[in-house]
């Protein structure tokens, strides 16, 4: 019942003495800190959003390959987010996707030639998957959904968080697959000569199996944390 109805029905004195209920607005988190850390766990590109599955299957058979792909993706995502955010006021809306792809492709070319010059053997192992970073939907999605709509500083923080989360996910997958598939980690033997390698872990089916078990563990931790917070809120209210 609003104030006018109270005045008409109950009289001015009762209406004015009636307590007014106000809604408390939820407290907003620190925006910059949130944009930096959300990609590590809450919105992890691979474990939560399930983006970038193609390089996940192809290059995570060893930890060193996963690290190289993760660092290349990190460089491309952060650099392209910086320039997309910087030029967002000059890019026509009708051709923004084409412009985003051109910017991304520029930094992919830089990463590809740098890797070829410094680590030719590693570049040969990764093959065409470095140029295919251009088609990584995670990178293009961050440009369209975030960098094109936010200032440079926040866009770079978002890119760093997402790229770090993607690098972390690739390293976890690559490390697990290398340990069980070769008995080593970053080329260093861990399980000795008596270990019988699980060859399937080095094949695409092994990538799917590893991802499935990691997602099971990841989601169980997330749901357990939610249950703990829910229980704590109920106890606090009681």
Secondary structure, DSSP 8 states (H G I E B T S, - for coil): --HHHHHHHT-HHHHHHS------------HHHHHHHTTTTTT-TTTTS---HHHHHHHTTSHHHHHHHHHHHHHHHHHHHHHHHHTTTTS-GGGHHHHHHHHHHHHHHHHHHHHHHH-HHHHHHHGGGTGGGGG-HHHHHHHHHTGGGS-HHHHHHHHHHHHHHHHHHHHHHHHHHHHHHHSEETTEE-S-TT----GGGGSHHHHHHHHHHHHHHHHHHHHHHHHHHHHHHHHHH-
